[in-house]
Amino acid sequence: MRTQTWYHKRSYEFSAVEETQLLKLIDEAAGLVDFHPDDFARLLRRYPRANGQFAKDQVIAAYRQFCESGRLNFDREVLRRLQMKPIRTQSGVATVTVLTKPFPCPGQCIFCPTDVRMPKSYLHDEPGAARAEAHNFDPYFTTASRLRALENIGHPTDKVELLILGGTWSYYPEDYQEWFIKRCFDAMNDGEAATLEEAQAINESAARRNVGLVIETRPDYVDTAEIRRLRRYGVTKVQLGAQSLDDQILELNKRGHTVEQTRQAVKLLRAAGFKLHLHWMPNLLGATPESDRDDYARLWNDAGLRPDELKIYPCSLVKEAELVQWWERGEYTPYTDSELTELIADCMAATPRYVRLNRVIRDIPAGHVVAGSTASNLRETVERHLKATGRASQDIRWREVKRENVKREELELRVLEYETLGGQEFFLSFETRRTDKLAGFLRLSLPTAEATALTGLAELQGAALIREVHVYGPVVRLGESAEGEAQHLGLGAQLIHEAERRARAAGYKRLAVISAVGTRNYYRKHGFEVEGLYMLKELMDA
């Protein structure tokens, strides 16, 4: 059994001969004009240790030791070359996924796989599920292990988004929910607190701060009591399984909720300031590629929907799902790779600029798929198809500035306004004039009084809402240079100032923010103070 001590960041000792080899390896990696992951593999073979190749995390650790001792000067580009997968933190936040324990689900969806070893809809050999099972579904050890793995390959974990997946979160017992969240915070804090509230207070100034907390649930489980409970836990984003916007399709697939319940859940969550992330599934029983195109359009044409983020999960026909029976009777046909590529390409091209497409396929191990597509690189295939047909996605992920250096004079403030069922939304963004790259954005909600009243949250009465602030760039450790990267141009402060100005001009007297526990001190610097379950600021007349 691995103890808590095992999960602390690993330390390394190297012999003089090993140090010589490592210095040669790092020097050559730094000197290459162009660097590709294959180059790193070649260097590992060229400069081995006595009993085999160095592990990649050992090279990272050696580089840091050499820099700390003054033998090398720190260079972020060299670190990037040595990192295994820099994309993990290039959006500015290190994401840690934790899976809940196996537990019954209130749904009877015919497309959903059943694996008794896993929470509903997950399979034991999916990477995240396998990690959770290896740690006996203990959130402390799962979180600590993931943080340790990221750090050992050179990725900072100062800012952590915690993504809690597994079944329907809202259906788990409340005492389990609170225990689970507390254990995650304890792992980030590297110690155990007596209560959830104490763990959250510690995390406000911890070395690993929680800057976002995400759960997934069903639309029919969202009400005012659930919203209050989620905020007490520190949740900032909710993933909702909408799956389809056609009541007939939902009924055929035994989803157990209606489109109107999805619309009302979205309205309530938005009015409470949560970031909204919907799941949408093409190729369900009863759907066709054309009906799916129409269904996708409803996501953006219906003011009661219009989520901030979306996962597209084409229905996979897996042997553990009831849907196989329909296929065996000839009553269900999976889409071909070509049909899927065309459909997803059309969807991506039609996605609004204020939306982030986090996924366009679920990577289900091929051994579970009975029929239909087993492509795990669908997104890359679709992107090539878009390029070949002279189109491009305009979604946030496509336009993120990522690791590019930007100068303030290259950026301009852009404003995208759209209506929702409960008010007006403003997507405020800094984007490059020439390349149309997104350096940072803020989501501002101006809710109606009726929508705010539905939440039952007194602290939100009469307040506009900041639902998200995000500025891009790799996570940067304290003391490391980040010259030219968007996170260090003061864009966040400028976006908040613009949100204050617009809220004041619209007649709001207060501005609320749905702050994560680890970002409270950041908002305090901008004049916000904790009030109830949110942070608020009085808007003085200009």
C-alpha positions as CSV (number, residue, x, y, z in Angstrom):
1,M,0.0,0.0,0.0
2,R,1.4,3.4,-1.0
3,T,1.5,5.9,1.8
4,Q,1.0,9.6,1.6
5,T,4.8,10.1,1.8
6,W,5.2,8.1,-1.4
7,Y,3.2,10.7,-3.3
8,H,5.5,13.6,-2.4
9,K,7.6,14.9,-5.3
10,R,10.4,12.4,-6.1
11,S,14.0,13.5,-5.5
12,Y,17.0,12.1,-7.3
13,E,20.7,11.7,-6.7
14,F,23.2,11.3,-9.6
15,S,26.7,10.1,-9.7
16,A,29.5,12.2,-11.2
17,V,29.4,10.1,-14.4
18,E,25.7,10.4,-14.7
19,E,25.8,14.2,-14.2
20,T,28.3,14.4,-17.1
21,Q,26.0,12.4,-19.4
22,L,23.0,14.5,-18.3
23,L,24.9,17.8,-19.0
24,K,25.8,16.6,-22.4
25,L,22.3,15.5,-23.2
26,I,20.8,18.8,-22.0
27,D,23.4,20.9,-23.8
28,E,22.7,19.1,-27.1
29,A,18.9,19.5,-26.6
30,A,19.4,23.2,-26.0
31,G,21.6,23.6,-29.1
32,L,19.3,22.1,-31.7
33,V,17.7,24.7,-34.0
34,D,14.5,22.7,-34.3
35,F,13.4,20.3,-31.7
36,H,11.0,17.4,-32.0
37,P,10.0,14.7,-29.4
38,D,11.9,12.2,-31.6
39,D,15.1,14.2,-30.9
40,F,14.7,13.7,-27.2
41,A,14.3,9.9,-27.6
42,R,17.5,9.9,-29.7
43,L,19.4,11.9,-27.1
44,L,18.2,9.5,-24.3
45,R,19.7,6.6,-26.3
46,R,22.9,8.6,-27.1
47,Y,23.6,9.5,-23.5
48,P,22.6,6.5,-21.3
49,R,23.3,5.7,-17.7
50,A,25.2,2.6,-16.7
51,N,22.1,0.4,-16.4
52,G,20.0,1.8,-19.3
53,Q,18.4,5.0,-20.4
54,F,17.6,7.9,-18.1
55,A,13.9,8.3,-17.4
56,K,12.5,11.6,-18.7
57,D,11.5,12.7,-15.2
58,Q,15.1,12.1,-14.2
59,V,16.3,14.5,-16.9
60,I,13.9,17.1,-15.8
61,A,15.0,16.7,-12.1
62,A,18.7,17.0,-13.1
63,Y,18.1,20.1,-15.2
64,R,16.4,21.8,-12.2
65,Q,19.2,20.7,-9.9
66,F,21.9,22.1,-12.3
67,C,20.0,25.4,-12.5
68,E,19.5,25.7,-8.7
69,S,23.2,25.0,-8.1
70,G,24.3,27.6,-10.7
71,R,25.9,25.1,-13.1
72,L,23.3,26.0,-15.7
73,N,21.3,29.1,-16.4
74,F,17.6,28.5,-16.4
75,D,16.0,28.7,-19.9
76,R,12.2,28.0,-20.2
77,E,12.6,26.9,-23.8
78,V,15.1,24.2,-22.7
79,L,12.6,23.1,-20.1
80,R,9.9,22.9,-22.7
81,R,12.0,20.7,-24.8
82,L,12.7,18.3,-22.0
83,Q,9.0,18.1,-20.9
84,M,7.2,15.1,-22.1
85,K,3.9,16.7,-23.0
86,P,3.9,20.5,-22.6
87,I,0.3,20.7,-23.8
88,R,-0.8,19.6,-20.4
89,T,-0.2,23.0,-18.9
90,Q,0.0,25.4,-21.9
91,S,-3.5,26.8,-21.3
92,G,-2.3,28.2,-18.0
93,V,-3.8,25.5,-15.6
94,A,-2.8,22.0,-14.7
95,T,-5.9,19.7,-14.9
96,V,-6.2,16.8,-12.5
97,T,-9.0,14.3,-13.1
98,V,-10.4,12.2,-10.2
99,L,-13.0,9.5,-10.5
100,T,-15.7,8.7,-8.0
101,K,-16.3,5.2,-6.7
102,P,-18.7,2.7,-8.4
103,F,-22.2,3.6,-7.5
104,P,-25.7,3.1,-8.9
105,C,-27.0,5.7,-11.5
106,P,-30.5,7.0,-11.7
107,G,-30.5,6.8,-15.5
108,Q,-31.3,3.8,-17.7
109,C,-29.6,5.1,-20.9
110,I,-29.3,2.3,-23.5
111,F,-26.1,3.7,-24.9
112,C,-24.3,3.7,-21.6
113,P,-21.8,0.9,-20.8
114,T,-22.1,-1.0,-17.5
115,D,-18.9,-2.1,-15.9
116,V,-19.4,-3.3,-12.3
117,R,-15.8,-2.2,-11.4
118,M,-16.5,1.4,-12.4
119,P,-19.0,4.2,-11.9
120,K,-21.7,4.2,-14.5
121,S,-20.6,4.9,-18.1
122,Y,-16.9,4.3,-17.5
123,L,-14.8,1.3,-18.5
124,H,-12.1,-0.2,-16.4
125,D,-9.3,0.1,-19.0
126,E,-9.8,3.8,-19.8
127,P,-6.7,5.5,-18.5
128,G,-8.4,7.8,-15.9
129,A,-10.5,4.9,-14.7
130,A,-7.6,2.6,-14.4
131,R,-5.7,5.2,-12.4
132,A,-8.7,5.6,-10.0
133,E,-9.0,1.8,-9.5
134,A,-5.3,1.4,-8.9
135,H,-5.8,3.8,-5.9
136,N,-8.9,2.1,-4.7
137,F,-11.0,5.2,-5.8
138,D,-9.5,7.2,-2.9
139,P,-9.5,10.8,-4.1
140,Y,-6.5,11.8,-1.9
141,F,-4.2,9.2,-3.5
142,T,-5.6,9.7,-7.0
143,T,-5.1,13.5,-6.8
144,A,-1.6,13.2,-5.2
145,S,-0.5,10.6,-7.7
146,R,-1.5,12.8,-10.6
147,L,0.2,15.9,-9.2
148,R,3.3,13.9,-8.5
149,A,3.3,12.6,-12.1
150,L,3.0,16.1,-13.6
151,E,5.7,17.5,-11.4
152,N,8.1,14.7,-12.1
153,I,8.0,15.4,-15.8
154,G,8.5,19.1,-15.3
155,H,5.0,20.6,-15.2
156,P,4.2,23.1,-12.5
157,T,1.1,22.5,-10.5
158,D,0.7,25.9,-8.8
159,K,-2.7,26.3,-10.4
160,V,-4.9,23.2,-10.4
161,E,-8.3,22.6,-12.0
162,L,-9.9,19.7,-10.3
163,L,-12.1,17.7,-12.6
164,I,-14.4,15.2,-10.7
165,L,-15.9,12.6,-13.0
166,G,-17.8,9.4,-12.6
167,G,-21.5,8.8,-12.8
168,T,-24.0,11.4,-11.6
169,W,-22.3,13.4,-8.9
170,S,-25.6,14.7,-7.5
171,Y,-26.9,11.1,-6.9
172,Y,-24.1,10.2,-4.5
173,P,-24.8,10.6,-0.8
174,E,-24.0,14.1,0.5
175,D,-21.6,12.8,3.2
176,Y,-19.6,11.0,0.5
177,Q,-19.5,14.2,-1.6
178,E,-18.1,16.3,1.2
179,W,-15.6,13.6,2.1
180,F,-14.5,13.3,-1.5
181,I,-14.0,17.0,-2.0
182,K,-12.1,17.4,1.3
183,R,-9.8,14.5,0.4
184,C,-8.9,16.3,-2.9
185,F,-8.2,19.5,-1.1
186,D,-6.1,17.6,1.4
187,A,-4.0,16.2,-1.4
188,M,-3.5,19.6,-3.0
189,N,-2.6,21.0,0.5
190,D,-0.2,18.1,1.2
191,G,-1.8,17.4,4.6
192,E,-5.1,16.5,6.3
193,A,-7.5,19.1,7.7
194,A,-10.3,18.4,10.2
195,T,-13.1,19.8,8.0
196,L,-13.8,20.8,4.4
197,E,-13.9,24.4,5.4
198,E,-10.5,24.2,7.1
199,A,-9.0,22.5,4.0
200,Q,-10.4,25.3,1.8
201,A,-9.0,28.0,4.0
202,I,-5.6,26.3,3.9
203,N,-5.8,26.1,0.1
204,E,-6.3,29.9,-0.3
205,S,-2.5,30.3,0.2
206,A,-1.2,26.8,-0.5
207,A,1.6,26.0,-2.9
208,R,-1.0,24.2,-5.1
209,R,-4.1,26.3,-5.3
210,N,-7.4,25.1,-6.7
211,V,-8.4,27.6,-9.5
212,G,-11.4,25.6,-10.7
213,L,-13.5,22.7,-9.5
214,V,-15.7,20.8,-11.9
215,I,-18.4,18.1,-11.4
216,E,-20.7,16.4,-13.9
217,T,-24.4,15.7,-13.3
218,R,-27.8,15.4,-15.0
219,P,-30.2,18.2,-15.8
220,D,-33.0,16.8,-13.8
221,Y,-30.9,16.9,-10.6
222,V,-30.2,20.7,-10.7
223,D,-32.3,22.8,-8.3
224,T,-31.7,25.6,-5.8
225,A,-30.5,23.2,-3.0
226,E,-28.0,21.6,-5.3
227,I,-26.7,24.9,-6.4
228,R,-26.1,26.0,-2.8
229,R,-24.4,22.7,-2.0
230,L,-22.1,22.9,-5.0
231,R,-21.0,26.4,-4.1
232,R,-20.3,25.3,-0.6
233,Y,-18.0,22.6,-2.0
234,G,-16.2,25.3,-4.1
235,V,-17.5,24.1,-7.5
236,T,-17.1,26.6,-10.3
237,K,-18.1,24.6,-13.4
238,V,-20.9,22.1,-14.0
239,Q,-20.8,19.5,-16.8
240,L,-24.4,18.6,-17.8
241,G,-25.3,15.6,-19.9
242,A,-27.7,17.1,-22.3
243,Q,-26.9,14.4,-25.0
244,S,-29.7,15.5,-27.3
245,L,-32.1,18.4,-27.9
246,D,-34.9,16.2,-29.3
247,D,-37.4,14.8,-26.7
248,Q,-38.2,11.9,-29.0
249,I,-34.5,10.9,-29.2
250,L,-34.1,11.3,-25.4
251,E,-37.1,9.0,-24.9
252,L,-35.9,6.4,-27.4
253,N,-32.6,6.2,-25.6
254,K,-34.2,6.1,-22.1
255,R,-32.3,9.2,-21.1
256,G,-34.9,10.0,-18.4
257,H,-35.1,13.8,-18.7
258,T,-36.5,16.3,-21.2
259,V,-35.1,19.2,-23.2
260,E,-37.0,21.7,-21.1
261,Q,-35.3,20.3,-18.0
262,T,-32.0,20.9,-19.7
263,R,-33.0,24.5,-20.5
264,Q,-34.1,25.2,-17.0
265,A,-31.0,23.7,-15.5
266,V,-28.8,25.8,-17.7
267,K,-30.8,28.9,-16.8
268,L,-30.5,28.3,-13.1
269,L,-26.7,27.4,-13.2
270,R,-26.0,30.5,-15.3
271,A,-27.9,32.8,-13.0
272,A,-25.8,31.3,-10.2
273,G,-22.6,32.2,-12.1
274,F,-21.4,28.6,-12.9
275,K,-19.5,28.0,-16.1
276,L,-21.6,25.8,-18.3
277,H,-20.3,22.7,-20.0
278,L,-22.7,20.5,-22.0
279,H,-22.3,17.0,-23.4
280,W,-23.8,16.3,-26.8
281,M,-24.1,12.9,-28.5
282,P,-24.6,12.4,-32.2
283,N,-25.5,9.0,-33.6
284,L,-28.0,8.1,-30.8
285,L,-30.8,5.6,-31.6
286,G,-33.2,7.4,-33.9
287,A,-30.8,10.1,-35.1
288,T,-29.4,10.6,-38.6
289,P,-26.5,12.8,-39.7
290,E,-28.9,15.4,-41.0
291,S,-31.0,15.4,-37.8
292,D,-27.8,15.7,-35.8
293,R,-26.8,18.8,-37.8
294,D,-30.2,20.3,-36.9
295,D,-29.8,19.3,-33.3
296,Y,-26.4,20.9,-33.0
297,A,-27.7,24.2,-34.4
298,R,-30.3,24.2,-31.6
299,L,-27.5,24.5,-29.1
300,W,-26.7,28.0,-30.4
301,N,-30.1,29.1,-31.8
302,D,-31.9,28.5,-28.5
303,A,-31.3,31.3,-26.0
304,G,-32.1,28.7,-23.3
305,L,-28.9,26.8,-24.1
306,R,-25.8,28.4,-25.5
307,P,-23.2,26.7,-23.2
308,D,-19.7,28.0,-22.6
309,E,-18.0,24.7,-23.3
310,L,-19.0,21.5,-25.1
311,K,-17.9,17.9,-25.4
312,I,-19.1,16.1,-28.5
313,Y,-19.3,12.4,-27.7
314,P,-20.4,10.4,-30.9
315,C,-22.3,7.4,-29.6
316,S,-20.0,4.4,-29.6
317,L,-21.6,0.9,-29.8
318,V,-19.9,-0.9,-26.9
319,K,-20.6,-4.5,-26.0
320,E,-21.4,-3.5,-22.4
321,A,-24.4,-1.3,-23.5
322,E,-28.1,-2.2,-24.0
323,L,-27.9,-0.5,-27.5
324,V,-26.2,-3.6,-28.9
325,Q,-29.6,-5.4,-28.8
326,W,-31.0,-2.8,-31.3
327,W,-28.0,-3.2,-33.5
328,E,-28.3,-7.0,-33.5
329,R,-32.0,-6.6,-34.6
330,G,-30.9,-4.3,-37.4
331,E,-32.6,-1.3,-35.8
332,Y,-29.5,0.8,-35.2
333,T,-26.6,1.6,-37.5
334,P,-23.4,3.3,-36.3
335,Y,-22.0,6.1,-38.5
336,T,-19.0,5.4,-40.7
337,D,-15.7,7.2,-40.2
338,S,-16.5,9.3,-43.3
339,E,-20.0,10.3,-42.0
340,L,-18.6,11.2,-38.6
341,T,-15.8,13.3,-40.1
342,E,-18.2,15.2,-42.3
343,L,-20.7,15.7,-39.4
344,I,-18.2,16.8,-36.8
345,A,-16.4,19.1,-39.3
346,D,-19.8,20.8,-40.0
347,C,-20.4,21.1,-36.3
348,M,-17.0,22.6,-35.5
349,A,-17.3,25.1,-38.4
350,A,-20.7,26.2,-36.9
351,T,-19.5,26.7,-33.3
352,P,-19.6,30.2,-32.0
353,R,-16.5,32.1,-30.9
354,Y,-17.5,32.2,-27.2
355,V,-17.5,28.4,-27.0
356,R,-14.7,26.0,-26.2
357,L,-14.9,22.5,-27.8
358,N,-13.0,20.4,-25.2
359,R,-13.5,17.1,-27.0
360,V,-15.0,15.8,-30.2
361,I,-14.7,12.1,-29.4
362,R,-14.5,9.9,-26.4
363,D,-11.4,7.6,-26.5
364,I,-13.0,4.3,-25.8
365,P,-10.6,1.3,-26.0
366,A,-11.2,-0.4,-29.3
367,G,-11.8,-3.8,-27.8
368,H,-15.1,-2.7,-26.4
369,V,-16.5,-1.3,-29.7
370,V,-18.7,-3.8,-31.4
371,A,-19.3,-1.9,-34.6
372,G,-18.7,1.6,-36.0
373,S,-15.7,3.9,-35.7
374,T,-12.7,3.1,-33.5
375,A,-10.7,6.2,-34.5
376,S,-9.1,7.8,-31.5
377,N,-7.6,10.7,-33.6
378,L,-11.0,12.0,-34.9
379,R,-10.2,15.6,-34.0
380,E,-7.0,15.6,-36.0
381,T,-8.8,14.0,-39.0
382,V,-11.6,16.5,-38.8
383,E,-9.2,19.4,-38.6
384,R,-7.4,18.2,-41.7
385,H,-10.8,17.9,-43.4
386,L,-11.7,21.5,-42.4
387,K,-8.4,22.8,-43.8
388,A,-8.8,20.8,-47.0
389,T,-12.3,22.3,-47.5
390,G,-11.2,25.9,-46.8
391,R,-12.9,26.1,-43.4
392,A,-11.8,26.5,-39.8
393,S,-13.3,26.3,-36.4
394,Q,-13.7,29.5,-34.5
395,D,-14.0,27.9,-31.1
396,I,-11.8,29.0,-28.2
397,R,-9.5,25.9,-28.3
398,W,-8.7,26.5,-31.9
399,R,-7.8,30.2,-31.3
400,E,-5.9,30.0,-28.0
401,V,-2.6,31.8,-28.1
402,K,-1.1,28.8,-26.2
403,R,2.7,29.2,-26.0
404,E,3.2,32.0,-28.4
405,N,4.7,35.2,-27.2
406,V,2.5,38.3,-27.6
407,K,3.0,42.0,-27.1
408,R,0.4,44.2,-25.6
409,E,0.3,46.5,-28.6
410,E,-0.7,43.5,-30.8
411,L,-3.9,42.9,-28.8
412,E,-7.3,44.5,-29.0
413,L,-10.3,44.3,-26.8
414,R,-13.3,42.6,-28.5
415,V,-16.8,42.3,-27.2
416,L,-19.3,39.6,-28.2
417,E,-22.8,40.0,-26.8
418,Y,-25.6,37.4,-26.9
419,E,-28.9,36.8,-25.2
420,T,-29.8,34.0,-22.9
421,L,-33.0,32.8,-21.2
422,G,-32.1,34.7,-18.0
423,G,-30.3,37.9,-19.2
424,Q,-27.4,39.2,-21.4
425,E,-24.0,37.7,-21.8
426,F,-20.8,39.5,-22.7
427,F,-17.7,37.6,-23.9
428,L,-14.9,40.1,-23.4
429,S,-11.6,39.1,-25.0
430,F,-8.2,40.2,-25.9
431,E,-7.2,38.9,-29.3
432,T,-4.3,39.5,-31.7
433,R,-5.2,41.8,-34.6
434,R,-3.3,40.0,-37.2
435,T,-3.6,36.4,-36.4
436,D,-6.9,36.3,-34.5
437,K,-5.4,34.5,-31.6
438,L,-7.1,34.6,-28.2
439,A,-4.9,35.7,-25.3
440,G,-7.5,36.0,-22.6
441,F,-11.2,36.4,-21.9
442,L,-13.9,37.1,-19.3
443,R,-17.5,36.0,-19.2
444,L,-19.8,38.7,-17.8
445,S,-23.5,37.9,-17.1
446,L,-26.1,40.6,-16.6
447,P,-29.0,38.5,-15.2
448,T,-32.6,39.5,-15.0
449,A,-34.0,40.0,-11.5
450,E,-36.3,37.0,-12.2
451,A,-33.4,34.7,-13.0
452,T,-31.4,35.8,-9.9
453,A,-34.4,35.2,-7.7
454,L,-34.7,31.6,-8.9
455,T,-31.3,30.9,-7.3
456,G,-32.5,31.7,-3.8
457,L,-29.0,33.3,-3.1
458,A,-29.5,36.6,-1.3
459,E,-25.9,37.7,-1.9
460,L,-26.5,37.7,-5.7
461,Q,-29.5,40.0,-5.6
462,G,-28.9,43.1,-7.7
463,A,-25.4,41.9,-8.8
464,A,-23.9,41.3,-12.2
465,L,-21.7,38.2,-12.4
466,I,-18.2,37.4,-13.6
467,R,-18.5,33.7,-14.4
468,E,-14.9,33.1,-15.7
469,V,-11.6,34.9,-16.2
470,H,-8.9,33.1,-18.2
471,V,-5.6,34.4,-19.5
472,Y,-3.5,32.0,-21.5
473,G,0.1,30.8,-21.3
474,P,1.9,27.9,-19.7
475,V,1.8,27.6,-15.9
476,V,4.9,29.5,-14.7
477,R,6.7,28.7,-11.4
478,L,7.5,31.6,-9.1
479,G,10.7,33.2,-10.2
480,E,10.7,31.9,-13.7
481,S,10.7,34.3,-16.6
482,A,7.5,34.6,-18.6
483,E,8.3,37.6,-20.7
484,G,5.9,38.1,-23.6
485,E,3.4,35.5,-22.4
486,A,-0.2,36.6,-22.1
487,Q,-0.6,35.7,-18.4
488,H,1.9,38.4,-17.5
489,L,0.6,41.3,-19.4
490,G,-2.0,42.4,-16.9
491,L,-4.9,41.3,-19.1
492,G,-6.9,39.8,-16.3
493,A,-7.0,43.1,-14.4
494,Q,-8.0,45.0,-17.6
495,L,-10.8,42.5,-18.3
496,I,-12.1,42.9,-14.8
497,H,-12.0,46.7,-15.1
498,E,-14.0,46.5,-18.3
499,A,-16.5,44.2,-16.7
500,E,-17.0,46.6,-13.8
501,R,-17.5,49.5,-16.3
502,R,-20.1,47.6,-18.3
503,A,-22.0,46.4,-15.2
504,R,-22.1,49.9,-13.8
505,A,-23.3,51.3,-17.1
506,A,-26.1,48.7,-17.1
507,G,-27.3,49.9,-13.7
508,Y,-25.9,47.2,-11.5
509,K,-24.7,48.3,-8.1
510,R,-22.6,45.3,-7.3
511,L,-20.4,42.8,-9.1
512,A,-20.1,39.2,-8.0
513,V,-17.6,36.6,-9.0
514,I,-17.8,32.8,-8.7
515,S,-14.3,32.4,-7.3
516,A,-12.6,29.2,-6.8
517,V,-11.0,28.7,-3.4
518,G,-7.5,29.2,-4.7
519,T,-8.3,32.4,-6.5
520,R,-9.8,34.3,-3.6
521,N,-6.7,36.3,-2.9
522,Y,-6.4,37.3,-6.5
523,Y,-9.9,38.8,-6.4
524,R,-9.2,40.4,-3.1
525,K,-6.5,42.4,-4.8
526,H,-9.2,43.8,-7.1
527,G,-11.5,44.9,-4.3
528,F,-13.7,41.8,-3.9
529,E,-14.6,40.3,-0.5
530,V,-16.2,37.0,0.4
531,E,-19.9,37.4,1.0
532,G,-21.8,34.2,1.5
533,L,-20.9,31.7,-1.2
534,Y,-19.4,34.3,-3.6
535,M,-17.1,37.3,-3.7
536,L,-18.6,40.7,-4.3
537,K,-17.6,44.3,-4.9
538,E,-19.6,47.4,-4.6
539,L,-19.6,49.4,-7.9
540,M,-19.1,53.1,-7.1
541,D,-20.2,55.7,-9.5
542,A,-17.5,56.6,-12.0
